[in-house]
Amino acid sequence: MNRHRPILLALLLPVLAALGVPAAAAQHHTSATPDPRAPHRGVVTLARTPAHSPARDRAVRTFADGRRARHRQRPDADVTHNWWGVFPQPGTHDGLMATHTVDPSYRVSTADDFTYAPTTKAQNSCMEVVTAYWNSGDEIWAWDWCGSPGGPARTVPIDSAFLATYTTRTGGHPAYTVQLVRDDASANTWSSYLYNYRTAGWDLLFRQSGSDQSGLDHGWDMFEIYSSVNPATGEGYYCTEARGTVFDSSAIQLRHHGGWQPAGPADSPWTETNPDGNAFLCPELRFLQAGADDHWTVRQ
């Protein structure tokens, strides 16, 4: 055992307590990427099927309209929609996994604003797994792209139970690892999993079959915002509210012919190489290509 580990844990415990993470979760502070072939045997018991509400229906409408219209400006409200990351290309994969940071302290105040970051979807997959920050709370969503009417089919609150079970530390920040895999090509059956650090295995979040209704022929792993302007600053509200939050996606891997490989320039090009923070209503944003298309970071 590393003789410095007890000292490091003692230093980390006050920080974890401030985040609401039980002391037992301190044992999960390794940054090693989970094995994609680890046992797939559990279920995300923290997940729930969300009830309809005006707030969630608004989120569903905003999210779906933004994807299908591909607008950078939402036509029905003064809300800017923009994104940055990598787009895994058609025919390059039938599985996708990545490690995504979360920030339990980030709170969205405005009803029309959403920060979906990081968010990931494989090409033609029946679900997108989203780190969703909105004014009804911070959650992980399994968004159903093959069902009707679609929307968040499973939601998991980003709370102490989630942090203790499904997160590790990546670059000093809590992070979870998600995996999407196609189980049956003929029926287009997909499963999404979260890696459980307590059991060292993958827990099923959501499974669905059918036709992908996103209207897009590529996958994505990206930073995405829907933001209105704060008249006091002339910037997006989130630009102030997310100050200090690090949005990071690392260890992005694609499954192809049964093997897992890091995303690269040939199969997962950047959406753009030099994004401008002004186009995201936040001039202070920095977009970092932290790896050869398998790791990105957005921060102020």
MIDOSE-1310 file (N, C-alpha, C; in nm, 2 decimals, decimal comma, always signed):
residues 300
mnrh	+0,08/-0,12/+0,00/+0,00/+0,00/+0,00/+0,09/+0,13/+0,00; +0,05/+0,22/-0,07/+0,12/+0,35/-0,08/+0,12/+0,41/+0,06; +0,24/+0,44/+0,12/+0,25/+0,49/+0,26/+0,19/+0,63/+0,27; +0,18/+0,70/+0,16/+0,13/+0,84/+0,16/-0,02/+0,84/+0,15
rpil	-0,09/+0,73/+0,12/-0,23/+0,73/+0,10/-0,31/+0,78/+0,22; -0,28/+0,73/+0,34/-0,36/+0,78/+0,46/-0,35/+0,93/+0,48; -0,23/+0,98/+0,45/-0,22/+1,13/+0,46/-0,30/+1,20/+0,36; -0,30/+1,15/+0,23/-0,38/+1,21/+0,13/-0,53/+1,20/+0,15
lall	-0,57/+1,09/+0,21/-0,71/+1,07/+0,24/-0,76/+1,17/+0,35; -0,67/+1,18/+0,45/-0,70/+1,28/+0,56/-0,72/+1,42/+0,51; -0,64/+1,46/+0,41/-0,65/+1,59/+0,35/-0,77/+1,60/+0,27; -0,81/+1,49/+0,20/-0,93/+1,50/+0,11/-1,06/+1,50/+0,19
lpvl	-1,07/+1,43/+0,30/-1,20/+1,41/+0,37/-1,27/+1,54/+0,39; -1,21/+1,65/+0,44/-1,29/+1,78/+0,46/-1,35/+1,83/+0,33; -1,27/+1,81/+0,22/-1,33/+1,86/+0,09/-1,45/+1,78/+0,05; -1,43/+1,64/+0,07/-1,54/+1,56/+0,03/-1,67/+1,58/+0,12
aalg	-1,64/+1,61/+0,25/-1,76/+1,64/+0,34/-1,83/+1,76/+0,29; -1,75/+1,86/+0,24/-1,82/+1,98/+0,20/-1,90/+1,96/+0,07; -1,87/+1,85/-0,01/-1,95/+1,82/-0,12/-2,06/+1,72/-0,09; -2,07/+1,68/+0,04/-2,17/+1,59/+0,08/-2,14/+1,44/+0,05
vpaa	-2,01/+1,41/+0,03/-1,97/+1,27/-0,01/-1,93/+1,20/+0,12; -1,99/+1,08/+0,15/-1,95/+1,01/+0,27/-1,81/+0,97/+0,27; -1,75/+0,95/+0,39/-1,61/+0,92/+0,40/-1,57/+0,80/+0,33; -1,66/+0,70/+0,32/-1,63/+0,57/+0,25/-1,60/+0,60/+0,10
aaqh	-1,65/+0,70/+0,04/-1,63/+0,73/-0,10/-1,48/+0,77/-0,12; -1,41/+0,81/-0,02/-1,27/+0,85/-0,03/-1,18/+0,74/-0,09; -1,23/+0,62/-0,08/-1,15/+0,50/-0,13/-1,15/+0,50/-0,28; -1,24/+0,58/-0,34/-1,26/+0,57/-0,49/-1,18/+0,67/-0,56
htsa	-1,07/+0,73/-0,50/-1,00/+0,84/-0,56/-0,89/+0,80/-0,65; -0,91/+0,72/-0,75/-0,81/+0,68/-0,85/-0,86/+0,74/-0,98; -0,77/+0,77/-1,07/-0,80/+0,83/-1,20/-0,79/+0,72/-1,31; -0,77/+0,60/-1,27/-0,75/+0,49/-1,38/-0,89/+0,48/-1,45
tpdp	-0,88/+0,47/-1,59/-1,00/+0,45/-1,67/-1,06/+0,31/-1,64; -1,19/+0,30/-1,62/-1,25/+0,17/-1,60/-1,23/+0,08/-1,72; -1,22/-0,05/-1,69/-1,21/-0,15/-1,80/-1,34/-0,16/-1,87; -1,35/-0,13/-2,00/-1,48/-0,14/-2,07/-1,53/-0,28/-2,07
raph	-1,45/-0,38/-2,04/-1,50/-0,52/-2,04/-1,52/-0,57/-1,90; -1,52/-0,48/-1,80/-1,56/-0,52/-1,66/-1,70/-0,58/-1,66; -1,74/-0,66/-1,56/-1,87/-0,72/-1,56/-1,98/-0,62/-1,57; -2,08/-0,66/-1,65/-2,20/-0,58/-1,67/-2,31/-0,66/-1,60
rgvv	-2,33/-0,63/-1,47/-2,42/-0,72/-1,39/-2,51/-0,64/-1,30; -2,49/-0,51/-1,28/-2,57/-0,44/-1,19/-2,68/-0,35/-1,26; -2,75/-0,28/-1,17/-2,85/-0,18/-1,22/-2,84/-0,05/-1,14; -2,85/+0,06/-1,20/-2,85/+0,19/-1,13/-2,97/+0,21/-1,05
tlar	-2,97/+0,16/-0,93/-3,09/+0,17/-0,84/-3,12/+0,31/-0,80; -3,03/+0,41/-0,82/-3,06/+0,55/-0,79/-3,14/+0,61/-0,90; -3,15/+0,55/-1,02/-3,23/+0,60/-1,13/-3,38/+0,60/-1,11; -3,44/+0,70/-1,16/-3,59/+0,70/-1,15/-3,65/+0,74/-1,29
tpah	-3,77/+0,70/-1,31/-3,85/+0,75/-1,43/-3,91/+0,88/-1,39; -3,88/+0,99/-1,46/-3,93/+1,12/-1,41/-4,07/+1,14/-1,45; -4,14/+1,21/-1,36/-4,28/+1,24/-1,38/-4,29/+1,37/-1,47; -4,40/+1,38/-1,54/-4,41/+1,50/-1,62/-4,44/+1,62/-1,53
spar	-4,38/+1,74/-1,57/-4,40/+1,86/-1,50/-4,38/+1,97/-1,60; -4,43/+2,09/-1,58/-4,41/+2,20/-1,67/-4,26/+2,23/-1,70; -4,18/+2,22/-1,59/-4,04/+2,25/-1,60/-3,97/+2,14/-1,69; -4,00/+2,01/-1,66/-3,94/+1,91/-1,74/-3,99/+1,91/-1,88
drav	-4,12/+1,93/-1,90/-4,17/+1,94/-2,04/-4,10/+2,05/-2,12; -4,07/+2,16/-2,05/-4,00/+2,27/-2,12/-3,86/+2,23/-2,15; -3,79/+2,15/-2,06/-3,66/+2,10/-2,09/-3,66/+2,01/-2,21; -3,76/+1,92/-2,22/-3,77/+1,83/-2,33/-3,79/+1,90/-2,46
rtfa	-3,88/+2,00/-2,46/-3,91/+2,07/-2,58/-3,78/+2,15/-2,63; -3,71/+2,21/-2,53/-3,59/+2,29/-2,57/-3,48/+2,20/-2,62; -3,46/+2,09/-2,55/-3,36/+1,99/-2,59/-3,38/+1,94/-2,73; -3,50/+1,88/-2,75/-3,53/+1,82/-2,88/-3,54/+1,92/-2,99
dgrr	-3,60/+2,04/-2,97/-3,60/+2,13/-3,08/-3,46/+2,18/-3,12; -3,38/+2,20/-3,02/-3,24/+2,24/-3,05/-3,17/+2,14/-3,13; -3,18/+2,01/-3,10/-3,11/+1,91/-3,18/-3,17/+1,90/-3,32; -3,30/+1,90/-3,33/-3,36/+1,87/-3,46/-3,35/+1,99/-3,56
arhr	-3,36/+2,11/-3,50/-3,36/+2,23/-3,59/-3,21/+2,27/-3,62; -3,12/+2,22/-3,53/-2,98/+2,25/-3,55/-2,95/+2,40/-3,55; -3,03/+2,48/-3,48/-3,02/+2,62/-3,47/-2,92/+2,66/-3,37; -2,85/+2,76/-3,39/-2,76/+2,82/-3,29/-2,84/+2,93/-3,21
qrpd	-2,95/+2,97/-3,26/-3,04/+3,06/-3,19/-3,18/+3,00/-3,19; -3,23/+2,98/-3,07/-3,36/+2,92/-3,06/-3,47/+3,01/-3,10; -3,55/+2,98/-3,20/-3,64/+3,08/-3,26/-3,75/+3,12/-3,16; -3,79/+3,05/-3,06/-3,90/+3,08/-2,98/-3,87/+3,16/-2,85
advt	-3,74/+3,18/-2,83/-3,70/+3,26/-2,71/-3,56/+3,32/-2,74; -3,52/+3,41/-2,65/-3,40/+3,48/-2,67/-3,29/+3,40/-2,59; -3,27/+3,28/-2,65/-3,18/+3,18/-2,59/-3,08/+3,14/-2,69; -2,95/+3,14/-2,66/-2,85/+3,10/-2,75/-2,81/+2,95/-2,72
hnww	-2,81/+2,87/-2,83/-2,77/+2,73/-2,82/-2,64/+2,71/-2,90; -2,54/+2,66/-2,83/-2,41/+2,63/-2,89/-2,35/+2,51/-2,83; -2,25/+2,46/-2,90/-2,18/+2,33/-2,85/-2,04/+2,32/-2,91; -1,96/+2,24/-2,84/-1,82/+2,22/-2,88/-1,78/+2,08/-2,83
gvfp	-1,70/+2,01/-2,91/-1,65/+1,88/-2,87/-1,61/+1,80/-2,99; -1,64/+1,67/-2,98/-1,60/+1,58/-3,09/-1,73/+1,51/-3,14; -1,72/+1,48/-3,27/-1,83/+1,41/-3,34/-1,78/+1,28/-3,40; -1,80/+1,17/-3,32/-1,77/+1,04/-3,38/-1,85/+1,01/-3,51
qpgt	-1,78/+0,97/-3,61/-1,84/+0,97/-3,74/-1,91/+0,84/-3,77; -2,00/+0,84/-3,87/-2,08/+0,72/-3,91/-1,99/+0,61/-3,95; -2,03/+0,49/-3,91/-1,95/+0,37/-3,94/-1,83/+0,34/-3,87; -1,79/+0,43/-3,77/-1,67/+0,41/-3,70/-1,68/+0,34/-3,57
hdgl	-1,81/+0,32/-3,52/-1,82/+0,26/-3,39/-1,96/+0,20/-3,37; -1,97/+0,11/-3,27/-2,10/+0,06/-3,22/-2,10/+0,06/-3,07; -2,01/+0,15/-3,01/-2,00/+0,17/-2,87/-1,92/+0,29/-2,84; -1,95/+0,36/-2,73/-1,88/+0,48/-2,69/-1,88/+0,49/-2,54
math	-1,76/+0,53/-2,49/-1,75/+0,55/-2,35/-1,66/+0,67/-2,32; -1,69/+0,74/-2,20/-1,61/+0,86/-2,17/-1,62/+0,88/-2,02; -1,53/+0,95/-1,96/-1,53/+0,99/-1,82/-1,56/+1,14/-1,81; -1,67/+1,17/-1,74/-1,73/+1,31/-1,74/-1,72/+1,37/-1,60
tvdp	-1,67/+1,49/-1,58/-1,67/+1,55/-1,45/-1,81/+1,60/-1,42; -1,84/+1,62/-1,29/-1,96/+1,68/-1,24/-1,92/+1,78/-1,13; -2,01/+1,88/-1,11/-1,99/+1,98/-1,01/-2,12/+2,00/-0,93; -2,13/+1,94/-0,82/-2,26/+1,95/-0,74/-2,29/+2,09/-0,69
syrv	-2,19/+2,18/-0,70/-2,21/+2,31/-0,65/-2,27/+2,41/-0,75; -2,27/+2,36/-0,88/-2,32/+2,45/-0,99/-2,47/+2,45/-0,99; -2,53/+2,57/-0,98/-2,68/+2,58/-0,98/-2,72/+2,68/-1,09; -2,82/+2,64/-1,17/-2,87/+2,72/-1,28/-3,00/+2,79/-1,22
stad	-3,00/+2,92/-1,24/-3,11/+3,00/-1,18/-3,23/+3,03/-1,27; -3,20/+3,03/-1,40/-3,30/+3,08/-1,50/-3,37/+2,97/-1,57; -3,51/+2,98/-1,58/-3,59/+2,87/-1,62/-3,56/+2,82/-1,76; -3,52/+2,91/-1,85/-3,50/+2,88/-1,99/-3,36/+2,83/-2,02
dfty	-3,27/+2,83/-1,92/-3,13/+2,80/-1,94/-3,10/+2,66/-1,90; -3,01/+2,59/-1,98/-2,97/+2,46/-1,95/-2,82/+2,44/-1,99; -2,74/+2,38/-1,90/-2,61/+2,34/-1,94/-2,60/+2,19/-1,95; -2,58/+2,14/-2,06/-2,57/+1,99/-2,08/-2,42/+1,96/-2,11
aptt	-2,34/+1,94/-2,00/-2,20/+1,92/-2,02/-2,13/+1,85/-1,91; -2,06/+1,74/-1,95/-2,05/+1,68/-2,09/-2,18/+1,60/-2,12; -2,20/+1,58/-2,25/-2,31/+1,50/-2,29/-2,26/+1,41/-2,41; -2,31/+1,29/-2,41/-2,26/+1,20/-2,51/-2,36/+1,11/-2,57
kaqn	-2,34/+1,08/-2,70/-2,43/+0,99/-2,78/-2,35/+0,92/-2,89; -2,37/+0,79/-2,90/-2,31/+0,72/-3,01/-2,40/+0,74/-3,14; -2,34/+0,71/-3,25/-2,41/+0,72/-3,38/-2,53/+0,63/-3,38; -2,65/+0,68/-3,40/-2,78/+0,61/-3,41/-2,81/+0,54/-3,28
scme	-2,75/+0,57/-3,17/-2,79/+0,51/-3,04/-2,92/+0,56/-3,00; -2,99/+0,47/-2,92/-3,12/+0,50/-2,87/-3,12/+0,59/-2,75; -3,01/+0,63/-2,70/-3,00/+0,72/-2,59/-2,88/+0,81/-2,59; -2,90/+0,92/-2,53/-2,79/+1,01/-2,50/-2,78/+1,03/-2,35
vvta	-2,66/+1,02/-2,30/-2,64/+1,03/-2,15/-2,58/+1,17/-2,13; -2,66/+1,25/-2,04/-2,64/+1,39/-2,03/-2,61/+1,43/-1,88; -2,50/+1,51/-1,86/-2,49/+1,57/-1,74/-2,57/+1,70/-1,75; -2,68/+1,71/-1,68/-2,78/+1,81/-1,70/-2,79/+1,90/-1,58
ywns	-2,75/+2,03/-1,60/-2,76/+2,13/-1,50/-2,88/+2,23/-1,55; -2,98/+2,24/-1,46/-3,10/+2,32/-1,49/-3,16/+2,36/-1,36; -3,26/+2,45/-1,36/-3,30/+2,51/-1,24/-3,39/+2,42/-1,15; -3,42/+2,30/-1,20/-3,48/+2,20/-1,12/-3,39/+2,10/-1,05
gdei	-3,26/+2,12/-1,07/-3,16/+2,04/-1,01/-3,05/+1,99/-1,10; -2,95/+1,93/-1,04/-2,84/+1,87/-1,12/-2,86/+1,72/-1,13; -2,86/+1,67/-1,25/-2,90/+1,53/-1,27/-2,81/+1,47/-1,38; -2,81/+1,34/-1,39/-2,77/+1,26/-1,50/-2,89/+1,21/-1,57
wawd	-2,90/+1,23/-1,70/-3,02/+1,19/-1,78/-2,98/+1,08/-1,88; -3,06/+0,98/-1,89/-3,06/+0,90/-2,01/-3,18/+0,94/-2,10; -3,14/+1,02/-2,20/-3,24/+1,07/-2,29/-3,28/+0,97/-2,40; -3,41/+0,94/-2,41/-3,45/+0,84/-2,51/-3,47/+0,90/-2,64
wcgs	-3,39/+0,85/-2,74/-3,40/+0,90/-2,88/-3,48/+0,81/-2,97; -3,52/+0,69/-2,92/-3,59/+0,60/-3,00/-3,74/+0,58/-2,96; -3,77/+0,63/-2,84/-3,91/+0,61/-2,80/-4,00/+0,73/-2,83; -4,12/+0,72/-2,80/-4,22/+0,83/-2,83/-4,29/+0,86/-2,70
pggp	-4,29/+0,99/-2,65/-4,24/+1,11/-2,72/-4,09/+1,14/-2,70; -4,02/+1,05/-2,63/-3,88/+1,07/-2,61/-3,86/+1,15/-2,48; -3,74/+1,21/-2,46/-3,72/+1,28/-2,34/-3,64/+1,20/-2,24; -3,62/+1,26/-2,12/-3,54/+1,18/-2,02/-3,62/+1,06/-1,97
artv	-3,57/+0,94/-2,00/-3,63/+0,82/-1,96/-3,59/+0,78/-1,82; -3,46/+0,81/-1,79/-3,41/+0,78/-1,65/-3,34/+0,91/-1,61; -3,35/+0,94/-1,48/-3,28/+1,05/-1,42/-3,21/+1,01/-1,29; -3,09/+1,06/-1,27/-3,02/+1,02/-1,14/-2,97/+1,16/-1,08
pids	-3,02/+1,19/-0,96/-2,97/+1,31/-0,90/-2,82/+1,31/-0,87; -2,75/+1,42/-0,89/-2,61/+1,42/-0,86/-2,60/+1,46/-0,71; -2,62/+1,36/-0,62/-2,62/+1,38/-0,48/-2,51/+1,30/-0,41; -2,51/+1,29/-0,28/-2,40/+1,22/-0,21/-2,40/+1,07/-0,25
afla	-2,52/+1,01/-0,26/-2,52/+0,87/-0,30/-2,46/+0,84/-0,44; -2,49/+0,93/-0,53/-2,44/+0,91/-0,66/-2,28/+0,93/-0,66; -2,24/+1,04/-0,59/-2,10/+1,07/-0,58/-2,02/+0,95/-0,52; -2,08/+0,89/-0,42/-2,01/+0,78/-0,34/-2,00/+0,66/-0,42
tytt	-2,10/+0,63/-0,51/-2,10/+0,51/-0,58/-2,04/+0,51/-0,72; -2,06/+0,63/-0,79/-2,03/+0,63/-0,94/-1,92/+0,73/-0,98; -1,86/+0,79/-0,88/-1,76/+0,89/-0,92/-1,62/+0,85/-0,86; -1,52/+0,90/-0,93/-1,38/+0,89/-0,89/-1,33/+1,04/-0,90
rtgg	-1,20/+1,06/-0,89/-1,14/+1,19/-0,90/-1,06/+1,20/-1,03; -1,09/+1,29/-1,11/-1,02/+1,31/-1,24/-0,97/+1,46/-1,24; -0,84/+1,48/-1,24/-0,79/+1,62/-1,24/-0,84/+1,70/-1,11; -0,87/+1,63/-1,01/-0,91/+1,69/-0,88/-1,06/+1,71/-0,87
hpay	-1,14/+1,66/-0,97/-1,28/+1,68/-0,97/-1,36/+1,55/-0,98; -1,48/+1,55/-0,91/-1,56/+1,42/-0,92/-1,59/+1,39/-1,07; -1,59/+1,27/-1,11/-1,62/+1,23/-1,25/-1,68/+1,09/-1,25; -1,77/+1,07/-1,34/-1,83/+0,94/-1,36/-1,80/+0,89/-1,50
tvql	-1,80/+0,76/-1,52/-1,78/+0,70/-1,66/-1,90/+0,64/-1,71; -1,93/+0,67/-1,83/-2,05/+0,62/-1,90/-2,01/+0,54/-2,02; -2,09/+0,43/-2,05/-2,07/+0,35/-2,16/-2,20/+0,32/-2,24; -2,20/+0,34/-2,37/-2,31/+0,31/-2,46/-2,26/+0,20/-2,55
vrdd	-2,34/+0,09/-2,56/-2,31/-0,02/-2,65/-2,43/-0,07/-2,73; -2,41/-0,10/-2,85/-2,52/-0,16/-2,93/-2,52/-0,31/-2,91; -2,63/-0,36/-2,86/-2,64/-0,51/-2,83/-2,69/-0,59/-2,95; -2,77/-0,53/-3,04/-2,84/-0,60/-3,15/-2,85/-0,50/-3,27
asan	-2,78/-0,53/-3,37/-2,78/-0,44/-3,49/-2,91/-0,44/-3,56; -2,98/-0,56/-3,58/-3,10/-0,57/-3,65/-3,21/-0,49/-3,59; -3,22/-0,49/-3,46/-3,33/-0,42/-3,38/-3,28/-0,28/-3,34; -3,15/-0,25/-3,36/-3,09/-0,13/-3,31/-3,12/-0,12/-3,16
twss	-3,08/-0,22/-3,09/-3,09/-0,22/-2,94/-2,96/-0,17/-2,88; -2,98/-0,07/-2,79/-2,87/-0,01/-2,72/-2,88/-0,02/-2,57; -2,77/-0,02/-2,50/-2,77/-0,02/-2,35/-2,68/+0,09/-2,31; -2,71/+0,16/-2,20/-2,62/+0,26/-2,14/-2,59/+0,22/-2,00
ylyn	-2,47/+0,23/-1,96/-2,42/+0,19/-1,83/-2,34/+0,30/-1,76; -2,34/+0,30/-1,62/-2,25/+0,38/-1,54/-2,16/+0,28/-1,47; -2,03/+0,32/-1,46/-1,94/+0,24/-1,38/-1,95/+0,26/-1,23; -1,97/+0,15/-1,16/-1,99/+0,14/-1,02/-1,85/+0,12/-0,95
yrta	-1,80/+0,22/-0,88/-1,67/+0,21/-0,82/-1,67/+0,12/-0,69; -1,79/+0,09/-0,64/-1,80/+0,01/-0,53/-1,79/-0,14/-0,57; -1,85/-0,17/-0,68/-1,85/-0,31/-0,73/-1,75/-0,34/-0,84; -1,68/-0,24/-0,89/-1,59/-0,25/-1,00/-1,66/-0,32/-1,12
gwdl	-1,78/-0,28/-1,15/-1,86/-0,33/-1,26/-1,95/-0,22/-1,32; -2,01/-0,26/-1,43/-2,10/-0,16/-1,50/-2,25/-0,19/-1,46; -2,32/-0,08/-1,42/-2,46/-0,09/-1,39/-2,55/-0,03/-1,50; -2,65/-0,11/-1,53/-2,74/-0,07/-1,64/-2,82/+0,06/-1,60
lfrq	-2,82/+0,16/-1,69/-2,90/+0,28/-1,67/-3,02/+0,27/-1,75; -3,01/+0,24/-1,88/-3,13/+0,24/-1,96/-3,10/+0,16/-2,09; -3,20/+0,08/-2,13/-3,19/+0,00/-2,26/-3,31/+0,03/-2,34; -3,29/+0,05/-2,47/-3,40/+0,08/-2,57/-3,36/+0,03/-2,71
sgsd	-3,47/+0,00/-2,78/-3,45/-0,04/-2,92/-3,54/+0,05/-3,01; -3,51/+0,05/-3,14/-3,59/+0,13/-3,23/-3,51/+0,21/-3,33; -3,57/+0,31/-3,38/-3,51/+0,40/-3,48/-3,47/+0,53/-3,41; -3,35/+0,57/-3,43/-3,29/+0,70/-3,37/-3,37/+0,82/-3,44
qsgl	-3,43/+0,90/-3,35/-3,51/+1,01/-3,40/-3,44/+1,15/-3,40; -3,31/+1,14/-3,37/-3,23/+1,27/-3,35/-3,22/+1,34/-3,49; -3,22/+1,26/-3,60/-3,20/+1,32/-3,73/-3,06/+1,35/-3,76; -2,96/+1,30/-3,68/-2,82/+1,33/-3,70/-2,75/+1,19/-3,73
dhgw	-2,66/+1,19/-3,82/-2,59/+1,07/-3,86/-2,46/+1,05/-3,79; -2,43/+1,12/-3,69/-2,30/+1,11/-3,62/-2,33/+1,10/-3,47; -2,23/+1,06/-3,40/-2,24/+1,07/-3,25/-2,17/+1,20/-3,20; -2,17/+1,22/-3,07/-2,11/+1,33/-3,01/-2,07/+1,31/-2,87
dmfe	-1,96/+1,38/-2,83/-1,93/+1,40/-2,69/-1,89/+1,54/-2,68; -1,97/+1,62/-2,60/-1,95/+1,77/-2,62/-2,00/+1,85/-2,50; -1,96/+1,97/-2,50/-2,01/+2,08/-2,41/-2,12/+2,15/-2,48; -2,23/+2,17/-2,41/-2,35/+2,23/-2,48/-2,42/+2,32/-2,39
iyss	-2,46/+2,44/-2,44/-2,54/+2,53/-2,35/-2,66/+2,58/-2,43; -2,76/+2,61/-2,35/-2,88/+2,69/-2,39/-2,88/+2,81/-2,29; -2,85/+2,93/-2,33/-2,83/+3,04/-2,23/-2,90/+3,17/-2,28; -2,96/+3,23/-2,18/-3,01/+3,37/-2,21/-2,91/+3,47/-2,15
vnpa	-2,93/+3,59/-2,19/-2,84/+3,70/-2,15/-2,88/+3,76/-2,02; -2,78/+3,77/-1,93/-2,80/+3,85/-1,80/-2,78/+4,00/-1,84; -2,89/+4,08/-1,83/-2,87/+4,22/-1,87/-2,77/+4,30/-1,78; -2,75/+4,25/-1,66/-2,65/+4,32/-1,57/-2,51/+4,30/-1,62
tgeg	-2,48/+4,19/-1,69/-2,34/+4,16/-1,74/-2,32/+4,16/-1,89; -2,44/+4,14/-1,96/-2,43/+4,13/-2,10/-2,38/+3,99/-2,15; -2,36/+3,90/-2,05/-2,32/+3,77/-2,08/-2,42/+3,67/-2,04; -2,41/+3,54/-2,07/-2,50/+3,44/-2,03/-2,50/+3,43/-1,88
yyct	-2,62/+3,40/-1,82/-2,63/+3,38/-1,68/-2,53/+3,27/-1,63; -2,51/+3,17/-1,71/-2,43/+3,06/-1,67/-2,28/+3,10/-1,66; -2,24/+3,20/-1,73/-2,10/+3,25/-1,73/-2,06/+3,29/-1,59; -2,15/+3,34/-1,51/-2,13/+3,38/-1,37/-2,15/+3,26/-1,28
earg	-2,26/+3,19/-1,31/-2,30/+3,08/-1,22/-2,21/+2,96/-1,22; -2,14/+2,94/-1,34/-2,05/+2,82/-1,35/-1,91/+2,87/-1,34; -1,88/+2,99/-1,29/-1,74/+3,03/-1,27/-1,68/+2,94/-1,17; -1,56/+2,88/-1,21/-1,50/+2,78/-1,12/-1,53/+2,64/-1,15
tvfd	-1,64/+2,62/-1,23/-1,67/+2,48/-1,27/-1,58/+2,44/-1,39; -1,54/+2,32/-1,38/-1,46/+2,26/-1,49/-1,54/+2,15/-1,56; -1,56/+2,17/-1,69/-1,64/+2,07/-1,77/-1,53/+1,99/-1,85; -1,52/+1,86/-1,82/-1,41/+1,79/-1,87/-1,46/+1,65/-1,91
ssai	-1,42/+1,61/-2,03/-1,45/+1,47/-2,08/-1,32/+1,41/-2,12; -1,28/+1,30/-2,06/-1,16/+1,23/-2,08/-1,18/+1,09/-2,12; -1,07/+1,02/-2,16/-1,07/+0,88/-2,20/-1,19/+0,84/-2,29; -1,22/+0,93/-2,39/-1,32/+0,90/-2,49/-1,28/+0,79/-2,57
qlrh	-1,35/+0,68/-2,58/-1,32/+0,56/-2,65/-1,43/+0,51/-2,74; -1,40/+0,46/-2,85/-1,50/+0,40/-2,95/-1,48/+0,25/-2,95; -1,59/+0,17/-2,96/-1,58/+0,03/-2,99/-1,60/+0,00/-3,14; -1,51/-0,07/-3,19/-1,52/-0,10/-3,34/-1,46/-0,24/-3,36
hggw	-1,54/-0,32/-3,42/-1,50/-0,46/-3,45/-1,47/-0,53/-3,31; -1,54/-0,50/-3,21/-1,53/-0,56/-3,08/-1,42/-0,51/-2,99; -1,33/-0,42/-3,04/-1,23/-0,36/-2,97/-1,25/-0,22/-2,93; -1,19/-0,17/-2,82/-1,21/-0,04/-2,77/-1,08/+0,04/-2,80
qpag	-1,09/+0,16/-2,86/-0,97/+0,24/-2,89/-1,00/+0,39/-2,86; -0,90/+0,46/-2,82/-0,92/+0,61/-2,80/-0,97/+0,68/-2,92; -1,06/+0,77/-2,91/-1,11/+0,85/-3,02/-0,99/+0,93/-3,08; -0,99/+0,94/-3,21/-0,88/+1,01/-3,28/-0,93/+1,10/-3,39
pads	-0,84/+1,17/-3,45/-0,87/+1,27/-3,55/-0,95/+1,21/-3,67; -0,92/+1,08/-3,71/-0,98/+1,02/-3,82/-1,12/+0,98/-3,80; -1,16/+0,95/-3,67/-1,30/+0,90/-3,65/-1,38/+1,00/-3,57; -1,32/+1,10/-3,50/-1,39/+1,18/-3,41/-1,34/+1,33/-3,42
pwte	-1,36/+1,39/-3,53/-1,31/+1,53/-3,55/-1,38/+1,63/-3,46; -1,30/+1,73/-3,43/-1,36/+1,84/-3,34/-1,47/+1,91/-3,42; -1,57/+1,96/-3,35/-1,67/+2,04/-3,41/-1,62/+2,17/-3,47; -1,52/+2,23/-3,41/-1,45/+2,34/-3,46/-1,32/+2,35/-3,38
tnpd	-1,21/+2,40/-3,45/-1,08/+2,40/-3,38/-1,05/+2,52/-3,29; -1,12/+2,63/-3,32/-1,09/+2,75/-3,24/-1,22/+2,82/-3,20; -1,30/+2,76/-3,11/-1,43/+2,83/-3,08/-1,40/+2,96/-3,00; -1,50/+3,05/-3,02/-1,49/+3,18/-2,96/-1,59/+3,19/-2,84
gnaf	-1,54/+3,22/-2,72/-1,63/+3,23/-2,61/-1,74/+3,33/-2,62; -1,73/+3,43/-2,71/-1,84/+3,52/-2,73/-1,96/+3,45/-2,79; -1,93/+3,35/-2,88/-2,04/+3,28/-2,94/-2,12/+3,19/-2,84; -2,06/+3,18/-2,72/-2,12/+3,10/-2,61/-2,17/+3,20/-2,50
lcpe	-2,18/+3,33/-2,53/-2,22/+3,43/-2,43/-2,13/+3,43/-2,31; -2,00/+3,39/-2,33/-1,91/+3,39/-2,21/-1,77/+3,40/-2,26; -1,72/+3,53/-2,28/-1,59/+3,55/-2,34/-1,48/+3,49/-2,27; -1,50/+3,47/-2,14/-1,39/+3,41/-2,06/-1,37/+3,26/-2,08
lrfl	-1,46/+3,19/-2,15/-1,44/+3,05/-2,16/-1,32/+3,02/-2,24; -1,25/+2,91/-2,20/-1,14/+2,85/-2,27/-1,17/+2,71/-2,31; -1,14/+2,68/-2,43/-1,18/+2,55/-2,49/-1,04/+2,48/-2,52; -1,02/+2,37/-2,44/-0,88/+2,31/-2,45/-0,89/+2,17/-2,51
qaga	-0,82/+2,15/-2,62/-0,80/+2,02/-2,68/-0,70/+1,95/-2,60; -0,74/+1,88/-2,49/-0,64/+1,82/-2,40/-0,59/+1,69/-2,44; -0,64/+1,63/-2,55/-0,59/+1,51/-2,61/-0,62/+1,51/-2,76; -0,57/+1,40/-2,82/-0,59/+1,39/-2,97/-0,73/+1,34/-3,00
ddhw	-0,82/+1,43/-2,97/-0,97/+1,40/-2,99/-1,03/+1,31/-2,89; -0,96/+1,27/-2,78/-1,01/+1,18/-2,68/-1,02/+1,25/-2,55; -1,00/+1,38/-2,54/-1,00/+1,45/-2,41/-1,02/+1,60/-2,44; -1,12/+1,66/-2,38/-1,14/+1,80/-2,39/-1,18/+1,86/-2,26
tvrq	-1,15/+1,99/-2,24/-1,19/+2,06/-2,12/-1,24/+2,20/-2,16; -1,35/+2,25/-2,09/-1,40/+2,38/-2,10/-1,40/+2,44/-1,96; -1,33/+2,56/-1,95/-1,33/+2,63/-1,82/-1,31/+2,77/-1,84; -1,32/+2,85/-1,73/-1,30/+2,99/-1,74/-1,16/+3,02/-1,68
